[in-house]
């Protein structure tokens, strides 16, 4: 029966052979027609192979179906792969459908060219040809539309997940900022209370030694209040968007050594090692004041909370566009369950980097900060927050590695040629 039917459809087989000889011309005409369509704007960058993509396979399927042969590929699957290629190339669904319309319009024109007078094919052959053309067009359209629908659903889900992640991160940052401000206000109140109590006690009769101790307490707390007020002032300026960059050429090596030398008396008083190692000269285009503020903030935290060992400052030229500043200390590190610890956790370097403070499994919980470090205050997180904000202003990246009782390493990658006119 099938053989008898194939004998009747011999004209359709001849058409298939004709279309195969016209394959190159057909594809060229399709490209030209798409190029001339003002609604299609993304095809000009394609090579010939990229533009044709799965269309030759669809034409092979038509060839087999016209000859009553079983196609070696599923047209729905082939057209979905073609749709994926166009999706990845930035096509809209409308553009994809217009391309298919042009393709089948040219196919119909080629069929008309094979039988211009409607004399070569009888009714049965013509019916078979146009039925197969219609079937292929329907399956190609269905495959493209269904796959685009799936891709859109996937993209929408990914976008929703990304937006939720950004919202969660924004909420976490807001929570951390509030925690930093709460601890800062608490520390300010505590320092003022201590100064008030010490001032009142200094008025009562006491020995000269007691008066001296009380004045030492007042002076220490005054210094702490001054530092916190300066931090809060910096924070307010950054939050108000009043910080701008003043780009000038400078030798950053000289600047770093100057800042470190200014901090050396504090290190010597606390019997800490303070070193600065880097190239003798490193010329960059950047904001000197902002780099100085970053280094001073990080040095202040390291010197304040490190009780033994030292602070090690280093810098290097990473490549033509970036240079790196690192501040490492042997201080108490950060506890993971504290606001500052959570903030630091978000700034861990990528896992493929050569981390200094690698997290290793331990059989018992990590040790907590001992009593001798009980003056470690979470308000230091505000200083790190300010440093991070300045880094964002300068389009610099900031990584922090830290482990309790081991120390902290802060690594910042700056632009060697800072972009001007950046604003917070």
N, C-alpha and C positions, 0 to 999 in steps of 0.2 A: 504493500500500500504506500509506504514511504517512498519506495523507489518510483512508483508510478506518479506520485505527487511531485517528486523532484524532476521528473521528465517534463511535467507540465510547466514547471517554474524555471526552465532553462534560460529564459530571457532575464529573469532576476539574477541568475548566476553570471550572465554576460554583463549585466549592469555592475555587479560587484567587481568583476575584473576591470571594467572601465573606470570605476571609482579608485581602484588601486593604482592604475596608471596615472590618474589625475591627483594622487595623494599630495604630491609636492606642491602642485599648483593650487590645490584646495587650501592647504595650510597657509600658503603665501597670501592668498586672497583673504583668508580669515584675519591674518595679522594686519593687512592693509585696511580692511573694513573696521577693525577695532581701533586702529591708529586714527582713523578719520572721525571716530565717534567722540564728540566733545564731553560726553558723560563718563568716558573712561580716561583716567589720568595717570595710571600707575604702570602701564604696560611698556613704556618707552625704555625703561631701565633693564628689561628682561633680555637675556640672550635668546636665541631661537629655541634652544632646548628648554629653557625655563618657561618661555611663553607657551610652547606647545604642551609641556608637562604630560598629563595623562590622556590627552586628546587622541594621539595615535592609537592608544590601546582601545579607546571607545570606537574608533573607526575600524579596528580589527574585529571587534565584537559585531559591528554592523555587517562587516564582510562575511563573517561566519553565519549570521542569522539569515542573510539574503540567500546563502547557499544551503540553507537548512542544516547547517553544521552546529554542533553544540559549542557555544562560546567557552573559551578557556578561562574567562574572568567574569566576575559578577559586575555588571554595569553600575549597580548601586554602590558597591564597594569602591570601584575605580573612580566614580565621580565624587565620592566622599573624600578620597585622597587628593583629587584635584582641588576640591573645595578647601581642604586643609592647607594646601600650598598657597592658594589665593588669600586665605585668611592670614597666614603668616606673612604674606607680602603686603598686608594692609588693605586688601579689597573689602568693600562693603558687599552685602548679599546682593544688592541691586546691580553692582558692577559685574558680579559673577554671573547673574542671570542674563544680563545684556550680552555678555560674551557668548554664552550658550545659544542665545537667540540668533546671534550673528553666524555662529557655526552651522546651525541647522538651516538657516536661510540659504547659506552657500551650498549646503548639501542638496537642498531641494532644487536650487538653480542648476547644479551639476546633473541631477536626475533629468531635469528638463532638457539640458544640453544633449543627453544621451538619446532622448526620444522627443525631438522638437515638434514633430508632426503627429505625435501620438499614434504611430503606426508600428513601431517595433514591438511594443508590449501590448498584450491583450489585457482584458479586464482582470483576469485572475492574477497575472503577474504584477500589474500595476497596483492592485489591491494589496498584494503581499508586500511590495516595496514600501508603500506609504504606511502600511500597518507597522512594519518593522522600524521605519523612521520615527513614527509616533511613539512606539514602545520605548525606543532608545532615548528619545527626548524626555519622555515621562520619567524613566528610571534615572536618567542623569540629573534631571531637575530635582527629583525626590531625594536622591543621594546627597546632593549639594545642600538642599534646604534643611534636611534632617541633621546633617553634620554641623552645619552652621548653627542650628538651634542648640545642639549639644555644646558646641564651643562657646556660644554666648552664655549658656547656663553656667558652664565651668568658669568663664571669665567673671561673670557676675558674682559667683560664690567666692572666688579668689579676691575680688575687689571688696566684697563685704567683710571677708576675713581680715584683709589688710587694713580696712577702715577701723574694724573693731580693735585690732592690735595697736593701731596708732592712737585710738581713743584710750585704750588701757594704759599705754605708755604715757600719754598726756596726763591721765588721772594719777598715775604713780609719781610722775615728776611733780605734779601739783602737791601731792601728799608729802613727798620728800621736802619740797620747798617749805611747806607749812611746818614740818617737823624741825627743819633747820632754824626757821624764824622763832618757833616756840622755844627751842633750846637756847637760842641767843638771848631772847627776852628773859628767860629764866636765869641765865648766867649773869646778865646785867643786874637783875634784881638781887641775886645772891652777892655779887661784888659790892653793890651799893650798901647792902645790909651789913656786910663785913666791915666796910669802911666806916659806916655810921656807928657800929658797935665799938670799933677800935678808937674812933674819935671821942666817943663818950667816955670810954675807959681811960683815955689819955688825960682827961680833965680831973680824974680822981687822984688823990695822993698815991704815988707809987715810986718805985726806985727808978733811977736813970736807965737801968738795963731794961726794965719793963717798958718804959716809954720808947726806948729805941726799937724794941721788938714790935711795939704797936705801930710805930711809924713805918717800919719795914713792911708790915702787913698792909698798911694804907697805900704805900707806894706801889707794891706789887699788884694790888687790886686796881689802882689807878691806871697802871700800864695795861692791864687786861681790859678795862673798860674802854680805854682809848683805842686799842686794837679792834675791839668788837664794834665800836661806833664807826671806825673807819671802814670796816667790812660792810656794815649796814649801809653806809653812805655809797660805797661802790655798788652794792647790790641795787640800791634804789635808782642810781643813774643808769645801770644796765637795763633794769626792768622798764624804765621810762623811755628807753631807746635813745638816750642822749650821748651814748658813746660812739665816736667816729674814729676813723684811722687817719693818721698823718704819716704818709709814706715817704721815707727818705732812705738814702743809701747809708749803711752803717756797717762797721766791723763788729758783728755780734759776739765774737770771741772776747773782744776787749770789754764789752758790756757785761758779759757773764762773769768774767774775772773780777770786774769792779764790784758787782753785787755780792759775790762770794767773799771778797776781801772785807767788805763792810760788815758782813755777818760773822767774820772770824772771831772777833772778841767774845761774842755770845757763845760760840762753840768752845773756845778756850776756857771760859768761865764754867761751862758745864762739863769740861774735860772730855770733849768729843772730838773725833777726827773730822776735818772738813777739807775735802779735796775738790779740785776743779781740773778736769783733763779734757783736752780737745785741741783742734788745730790752732796754731798761733794766730792765723788770720782767716776769717770767713766773712766775705762780703755778701750782703743780702740787701734787698729792697723791702723794708718793712717798717712797722711802727715801733720805735725804740721804747716808748713809755709802756705800751701794752705788754711787750716781752718782759720788761723789767718788773711790772706788776705781777705777772704770772710767776716768774722765778722767785720774787720776794714772798708771795703767798705760800708757795710750796716749801721754800726754805724755812719760813716762819713755823709752819706746821711741823716740819721735820725736827727743827731745833727745839721746839717746845716740848715735844712728847718723846724724843729719843733720850734715854738715860745712860746708855752705854754703847760703845761702838762708834759709829760715825755716820756722816752724811756724805754721799759721793755724787758729785755733779759731773756730767759728761755731755758732750755734744759732738756731732759729726755731720758732714755733708753727705746725705743719702744719695742724691742724684742731682741732675741739673735743675729740677723743679722743687725739691724738698730738702730740708735739713731737720735734724732730730735733736731734741733736748731731753735728757734723762736725769731724774733726781731719785737716788736710791738711799734708803736709810735702814738702820737696824733697830727701829722702834717697835712698839707693841703691835703694830698692824691694826686691822679692823675686824671687829666681831661681825659675823654674818647676820646676826639677828638684830642689829641696830639700824637706825635710819641711815647713818653714814655707810655702814656695811652694805646695805641694799643699794645705795647710790653707787658705791664702788663696784658692786657686782655687775652693774650695767655697763661698766667701762672696761671689763676684762678684754684682753687682746684675743684675736682669733686663735683657735686651737692649734693652727699650723705654725704659729710663731714660736720662737725659742724663749719660752717663758722662764723667768728666773725663779719665781715662787710657784712651782708646779703643785697642784693639789694631788696629794697621795693618800691612799686609804690608811686609816689609823684604827687601832683596836679600841681606843677609848676616845671620848669627846675631846675636841681641841681645847687646850688649856685656856682659861680666861685670864684677863689682865690682872696681875697681882695687885695687892694693896698699895705697893709703892707707886703704881700707875693710876691710882684712883682719881687723880686730877685730870685724867683724859676726859675731855668734854665733847659732846656731840656737836657743839657749836662750830667745831672745826670743819664740819661738813659744809657750812656756809662758805668758807674760804674755797673749798674744792668746787662748790657750785659756781662761785664767781669765776674761778679759773676756767671751768667748762664753758661758761657764757662768753668769756673773752676769746676762747678757742673757737667757738662758733662764729663770733664776729670776724675773726681772722681766717676762717675756713681752715683751721688746723684740726687735726685729729688727736684725741687724748685717750691713752690706755693706762689702766692701773692694775698692777699685780700686788696682792697683799695676802699675808697669812698671819694670824695671831701669833705673837711672840717671835716672829721671824723678821718682819720688816715690810716695807712698802717700796715699790718702784713705780714712778710716774714717768711715762714716756709720751712726749708731744712731738708731732710732726708738723712743722710750719712750712708755709710756702716760701721758697727762696726769693721769688719776685711777687710780692704781695699785690693783690688787685686793689686799685685805688677806689675811693668813694664808697667803701663798704659801710653799712650801718647795722646797728643791732636790731 
